[in-house]
């Protein structure tokens, strides 16, 4: 049970950090002069992929 709870907590943390990463990249690009707009579907796919990437890159 604890294994699943730990996995769920890591996934939620990955989703939070992926959101921060996505929007920080978008803000930096906006400061540089680019204008990016995402549809809801694109944001969802990017969000999930970034969470998976973040989770895989920072496994201990």
N, C-alpha and C positions, 0 to 999 in steps of 0.2 A: 504494500500500500504506500509506503514511504517513497518507493522508487517512482511511482506514478505521480505522487504529489510533488516530488523534487523536479521531475520532468515538466510538469505543468507550470511550476513556478519559473523554471528556466525559460520556457516558451513565452510566458507572459512578459518576462524581463526582456527577452529578445524582441518581442513586438514593440515594447516601449522604446527601446534603444533604436530600433529600425525606423520608427516614426521620427525620432529626433534627427537621425542621420539624413533621412529623405528631405525633411524640411530645411535642415541646415544647408544641404547642398543646393536646394532650390533658392534659398535666401542669398547665398554667396553668388550664385549665377545671376540673380536679380540685381545685386549690387554691381556686378560686372557688366550689366546692360542687357542680358538675355531675358526673354519673357517666355517662361514655360507655363503652360496651363495643362492640367491633367483632368481626364474624365474620372468618374468614380471607379470604373472598372480598372483603369490603368493604375490608379492609386492602390487599389486592393491587391492587384497582382504584384506591383513593386513592393508593397508592404510585406506581403507574405514571403517573397523571394529574399528580401533584405533580412527578415527575421531568421530565415533558414541559413543564410550566409553568415550572419552574425553569430548564430548558435554554433555553426560548424567551425568558424574561425577561432572562437574563444573557448573551445572545450578544454577542460583540464585533464 
